Amino acid sequence: MVSWDVQDADQKSMSNLETQGVVGALAAGNLGMYAKVRRTGESQWNPVYQTQEFFALCAFVNQKFASNSKQLSMNGNIAISNDLQRLIAMSARIKGSPDFYNRVGFCAPIYDAQFPGSASIGGKIFRLWDDFWIGSVLTPAQATTAEGSSFLLFVYAINTDSKRQEHELHSYDYPIPDDQKSNLTFAVGGGGIATHRVRIPVARDSGEGVHTLTFRNASTSDKLAKGALVGALTLGSVIYKGGHRGFSMQLRVVAPQAVPKPVAPVT
């Protein structure tokens, strides 16, 4: 049986891990893209993202684009699943597509046992802090006005710095319950990805239609006035006076009878 030695971004080492143990550490966000691995007994360390057994579970942010400090958002791919082997297969297929590393801004492989199935979708990430990117996946695509209806938002953070970072998102424009706001605080190791679930009940007074939910990297206590919007940089991405950044998303609320029957997840 193959075993591995692992060295994370902080140079902390672990020895004699089985392949599935390394896979589990990557899926849980305990290892990041800057980790190094070697087969136990060998001398040569290799980047985990270049190792066949593990590359699919490493987050990827294209430094060709990210090195430009004015690049505040990027388009890319998200693979998300409640089945780890399915996730590995989807992510490997995405990264194996022609010219992937030259044309795609990012790839975020996300394992979450509460996600309803599997999905391989296009998405966008936003640089809200230096070397710290935020993205999200919303399910269902629309909720109803029926009592108890809610959205489940999967918010993920990718830290492209080699050092651990901690940051807090602040939500505006659509109510998020107080007991969910702690899920908007992220502590992510160097090169790591972390995903948090945020349950958003449909507000009683929201009514049918499209509603906006905004996230910012500063709170109103930081003297960020709601009217201090400077301009929209790209679709969904906004910048405020003082260099504060944020992004917005749409929540669609419909009448119960307007919800279509469930369909098979996109794969």
QUICOR-V28869 format. One record per residue. N is the residue number from 0. OMEGA is omega in degrees with one decimal (none if undefined). Layout:
# QUICOR-V28869
{{N & OMEGA} {N & OMEGA}}
This chain:
# QUICOR-V28869
{{0 & -179.6} {1 & 172.9} {2 & -171.6} {3 & 165.8} {4 & -175.2} {5 & 175.9} {6 & -177.3} {7 & -174.9} {8 & 178.8} {9 & 178.4} {10 & 174.8} {11 & -173.5} {12 & 172.5} {13 & -174.8} {14 & 172.6} {15 & 175.6} {16 & 173.1} {17 & -179.2} {18 & -178.2} {19 & 177.0} {20 & 177.1} {21 & 177.3} {22 & -179.9} {23 & 179.1} {24 & 177.1} {25 & -178.7} {26 & -179.4} {27 & -178.9} {28 & 179.5} {29 & 172.3} {30 & -179.1} {31 & -175.0} {32 & -179.1} {33 & 177.1} {34 & 176.2} {35 & 179.9} {36 & 171.0} {37 & 174.4} {38 & -178.9} {39 & -179.0} {40 & 177.5} {41 & -176.8} {42 & -172.7} {43 & 173.9} {44 & 178.0} {45 & 175.6} {46 & -176.9} {47 & -178.2} {48 & 176.3} {49 & -177.9} {50 & -170.9} {51 & -175.3} {52 & -168.4} {53 & -170.0} {54 & -175.0} {55 & -177.0} {56 & 177.9} {57 & 172.1} {58 & 179.3} {59 & 172.3} {60 & -173.0} {61 & -177.0} {62 & 175.1} {63 & 178.0} {64 & -173.9} {65 & -179.7} {66 & 174.7} {67 & -174.8} {68 & 178.7} {69 & 179.1} {70 & -174.2} {71 & 174.6} {72 & 179.5} {73 & 174.0} {74 & 179.3} {75 & -174.3} {76 & 175.9} {77 & 170.3} {78 & -177.5} {79 & -175.8} {80 & 171.6} {81 & 179.3} {82 & -172.4} {83 & -179.9} {84 & 176.1} {85 & 178.5} {86 & -179.8} {87 & -178.9} {88 & -179.4} {89 & -178.1} {90 & 178.3} {91 & 179.0} {92 & 178.1} {93 & -176.9} {94 & 179.4} {95 & -179.7} {96 & -175.0} {97 & 174.4} {98 & -176.3} {99 & -171.4} {100 & 177.1} {101 & -171.5} {102 & -174.0} {103 & -177.8} {104 & -178.6} {105 & 169.3} {106 & -179.0} {107 & 174.0} {108 & -173.3} {109 & 174.3} {110 & 177.7} {111 & -175.7} {112 & -178.2} {113 & 177.1} {114 & -175.8} {115 & 178.0} {116 & -178.8} {117 & 177.8} {118 & 172.8} {119 & -169.0} {120 & 171.4} {121 & -179.0} {122 & -178.2} {123 & 172.0} {124 & -175.1} {125 & 177.7} {126 & -179.4} {127 & 172.7} {128 & 178.7} {129 & 177.0} {130 & 180.0} {131 & -171.7} {132 & -178.6} {133 & 173.9} {134 & -177.9} {135 & 173.2} {136 & -177.2} {137 & 174.6} {138 & -4.2} {139 & -179.6} {140 & 176.0} {141 & 178.3} {142 & -176.2} {143 & 178.1} {144 & -179.7} {145 & -179.7} {146 & 179.8} {147 & 179.6} {148 & -178.1} {149 & 170.6} {150 & 170.8} {151 & -177.0} {152 & 174.7} {153 & -179.9} {154 & -178.8} {155 & -179.8} {156 & 176.4} {157 & 179.2} {158 & -179.4} {159 & 172.3} {160 & 179.3} {161 & -179.4} {162 & 177.8} {163 & 176.7} {164 & 175.9} {165 & -178.4} {166 & -179.8} {167 & 173.6} {168 & 176.3} {169 & -175.8} {170 & -178.8} {171 & 168.1} {172 & 177.3} {173 & -171.3} {174 & 171.7} {175 & -177.7} {176 & -179.4} {177 & -177.0} {178 & 177.7} {179 & -173.0} {180 & 177.6} {181 & 178.5} {182 & 176.9} {183 & 174.6} {184 & -174.8} {185 & 171.0} {186 & -170.8} {187 & 178.6} {188 & -178.5} {189 & 179.0} {190 & -173.3} {191 & 174.3} {192 & 178.4} {193 & -179.3} {194 & 177.3} {195 & 177.2} {196 & 178.3} {197 & 179.1} {198 & -176.4} {199 & 177.6} {200 & 174.4} {201 & -178.5} {202 & -176.1} {203 & -175.9} {204 & -174.6} {205 & -179.8} {206 & 179.4} {207 & 178.1} {208 & -178.5} {209 & 179.9} {210 & -176.3} {211 & 172.8} {212 & -177.1} {213 & 172.8} {214 & 178.4} {215 & 177.7} {216 & 176.7} {217 & 179.2} {218 & 178.0} {219 & 177.1} {220 & 175.8} {221 & 177.5} {222 & 175.5} {223 & -178.3} {224 & -179.3} {225 & -178.7} {226 & -175.1} {227 & 179.1} {228 & 177.4} {229 & 179.0} {230 & 176.0} {231 & -178.5} {232 & 176.1} {233 & 179.9} {234 & 177.3} {235 & -176.1} {236 & -178.3} {237 & 177.7} {238 & -176.2} {239 & 177.9} {240 & -178.9} {241 & 177.8} {242 & 177.8} {243 & -175.1} {244 & 177.9} {245 & 173.9} {246 & -178.7} {247 & 177.6} {248 & -177.5} {249 & 174.3} {250 & -178.1} {251 & 179.8} {252 & -176.4} {253 & 174.7} {254 & -176.7} {255 & -176.8} {256 & -177.7} {257 & -177.6} {258 & -179.8} {259 & 176.0} {260 & 179.6} {261 & 175.6} {262 & 179.7} {263 & -179.7} {264 & 176.5} {265 & 178.9} {266 & none}}
